[in-house]
């Protein structure tokens, strides 16, 4: 076998292996012990964070809004926070299909997040980076559709 043909066979094998690996990840069920709580302490414990969609149940496809409630551990609402939104599907290796962002402060530590969309069923992560007077921290929530 000449080197050119050998190289083509090797490339084809890599493509097939990648397709099989990607297909297996695509159809994997989320972990059995996945934390689906909608309220939790942030990673460093600086905040207590809760999220809730404005409309239940959360649907696949349309744009929707969420409310993030941010408090200190002793229950005081946090005002003036900068909140970054990110996320994606860990098993599929892609991010969110939109760029959700804080649309406004609603009072009492509540922030409206607009532009959220889940374009397929499965396990999603919503990641929030928080910067406010008590400090910088982050939190990750798991959502399944």
DAGI-V218887 format. One record per run of one state. SS is the DSSP state (2 for helix, 1 for strand, 0 for the rest). FROM is the first residue (numbers start at 1). TO is the last residue. If there is no record, write none. Layout:
ss=SS from=FROM to=TO
ss=SS from=FROM to=TO
//
This chain:
ss=0 from=1 to=2
ss=2 from=3 to=26
ss=0 from=27 to=38
ss=1 from=39 to=41
ss=0 from=42 to=46
ss=1 from=47 to=53
ss=0 from=54 to=63
ss=1 from=64 to=72
ss=0 from=73 to=76
ss=1 from=77 to=77
ss=0 from=78 to=81
ss=1 from=82 to=89
ss=0 from=90 to=93
ss=1 from=94 to=95
ss=0 from=96 to=100
ss=1 from=101 to=107
ss=0 from=108 to=109
ss=1 from=110 to=116
ss=0 from=117 to=122
ss=1 from=123 to=132
ss=0 from=133 to=134
ss=1 from=135 to=144
ss=0 from=145 to=145
//
